[in-house]
Amino acid sequence: MRRLDRWLVLLALIVATGCLGFLSARHSWTFDWTRGARASLAPESAAVLTKLPGRVDVVGYLSPSGTLREQIAAVMERYTREKRDIVLSFVDPDLDPAASRQLGIAGDGALLIRYQGREERVESPINERNLSNAFERLARGGQRIVAFVTGDGERQADGHANADLGTFMRQVERRGIRAVPLNFSQTRGVPEHTDLVVLASPTAALPADSVAALVDYVRGGGNLLWLTEPANDDLDTGALADVLGIRVLPGVLVDAAGSTLNIHDPRLVVLADYPFHAITRGFRDTTLLPQASALAQVSDHDWAVVPFLRSGERSWTAFGGIDNDKASTVAFHPEAGELKGPLDVGFALNRLSPNPLKSEQRAVVIGDGDFLSNTYVGNGGNRALGERVLDWLLGDDVLVDLPSRGAPDRVISLSQDGLNAVTFGFLVLLPLALLGLGIGIAWRRRRR
């Protein structure tokens, strides 16, 4: 009878083990015992995922060499725990260089999130904050209307010429941004429901009616992106510049530091360090600004003006025309009034919106539009910087404010007396104690 009981117990154990194995293959349970649940998603990130019903595809265009794929997979595992229909896949960009160039992928690759025909690019570093912000932008949905001023030689949003912005705008259209033309000779003022107006490097002076319409739009609380150029001297003294409190300094910005990067034309300004701002927070890519203008804030306004693009110490504003053949020999002439760097190239402005339906008004003025043109948008971080500028102007810069959840015991705070006690204990007392212990053991063994 006892032998039968043993066999029954063994059979029950086998059946229980098989059931556990079957359940573990179909279901998984994860427990996070870290302080503050640091190994899991923050509640803010989990709430964002509930706004995205249906499948979400996350595609990493990354080389299989290195550890970046494993790191991204580890971060995404937190999201797949909360939302099972997030599908992560990887593509080797070297196997499809044409698609990589179309997506503007270079260097360490890119991470794209696709949902219901829309797409968001996740900036480096790939962490919970940047991923959750990308998911939130997708969850907002709807199209953002960006109106491009036309009629006076501006860069065309859908143009294919070297100076136009067609390549850049075709990429951002996947993010729910729709570009429309705005010709003030055909319409009175800026249409309603316009989220942003872009004035992209006009080659002719704007008519007075167009300037007045832009000024009324800004005074009414509209967001503005103004890309100006060294040749736009006729605009920097206009009413639009007055309402923003920004001036375009005369001359072309040149930078001798480019020679260290094998750039022989000093009119190509290379930026690698950026003043702190929401646009440039965590931005480490190098950008290239061809033939840019320096900017200055010349009067006090109710705008909060923050420079976010700034040239290096070896830059200055060169006066007069610079021929291509003589560009490498241009010199600094302070006696002629040329200004030495660092000089501001981009300003971000914000203030309390005059429009009662909006909380904040934003504007950006950049002394160059070539960096987003079809010719230069693929250089370094030009495209990524342009996307960040649009995100900030459209209010998508800080979507998910995640609290810090670092380990509470990573820093040890000791007073000087405590540090002296630890030092004396480890360097003197502990060696003496071990020495005494060894002598005692040897003495006892000899007595035996």
Sequence and secondary structure as in RCSB ss.txt:
>XXXX:A:sequence
MRRLDRWLVLLALIVATGCLGFLSARHSWTFDWTRGARASLAPESAAVLTKLPGRVDVVGYLSPSGTLREQIAAV
MERYTREKRDIVLSFVDPDLDPAASRQLGIAGDGALLIRYQGREERVESPINERNLSNAFERLARGGQRIVAFVT
GDGERQADGHANADLGTFMRQVERRGIRAVPLNFSQTRGVPEHTDLVVLASPTAALPADSVAALVDYVRGGGNLL
WLTEPANDDLDTGALADVLGIRVLPGVLVDAAGSTLNIHDPRLVVLADYPFHAITRGFRDTTLLPQASALAQVSD
HDWAVVPFLRSGERSWTAFGGIDNDKASTVAFHPEAGELKGPLDVGFALNRLSPNPLKSEQRAVVIGDGDFLSNT
YVGNGGNRALGERVLDWLLGDDVLVDLPSRGAPDRVISLSQDGLNAVTFGFLVLLPLALLGLGIGIAWRRRRR
>XXXX:A:secstr
 HHHHHHHHHHHHHHHHHHHHHHHHH       STTSTTS  HHHHHHHTT  S EEEEEE  SSSSHHHHHHHH
HHHHHHH TTEEEEEE GGG HHHHHHTT  TT EEEEEETTEEEEE SS SHHHHHHHHHHHHH S EEEEEE 
SSS   TT  STTS HHHHHHHGGGTEEEEEE TTTSSS  TT  EEEEE  SS   HHHHHHHHHHHHTT  EE
EE  TT TTTTTSHHHHHHTEEE SSEEEEGGGGGGT   TTEEEE      TTTTT    EEEES   EEE S 
 SSEEEEEEE  TTEEEE S   GGGGGG    GGGT  BS  EEEEEEEEE SSTT SEEEEEEES SGGGSTT
TTTSTTHHHHHHHHHHHHTT S          TTS     HHHHHHHHHIIIIIHHHHHHHHHHHHHHHHHH 
